[in-house]
Amino acid sequence: MTRFHILLGTAVLVLNGVGGGLAIARGPEEPDLPAVAVWGHIALAVQLASGFFLFTSTSDDPGILHYVLPGASVAGIALARGVRGDGRNRAVGIASLAAPAVALFALVSGLTRG
């Protein structure tokens, strides 16, 4: 499960980074989110769920921020997706770009402490 978790974390980094950039680049005339952003959000949710399974099955502790920050990323993306109007893509793009930063921290903290 750990290899899967690391691989999925890498996918979160890439998909949300690219998807966030594309969402910001889209103008208000293109209201739909880029598919890569949507896949990045799905990957983040699955990553969070797999992390909870690992949390309950191990005694290794990578630190509280390793658990809290990805949940905050999911919450931020959910709030951004709820934005209506012309600013939706920008809000989702910013939230999506914050997710790789959090994922990178979580990856480093998981690899160095876990």
Protein Blocks (a to p, Z undefined) as FASTA:
>chain_A
ZZmmmmmmmmmmmmmmmmmmmmmmpcfklmbccfklmmmmmmmmmmmmmmmmmmmmccbd
gbjklmmmmmmmmmmmmmmmmpgcjklmmmmmmmmmmmmmmmmmmmmmmmmmZZ
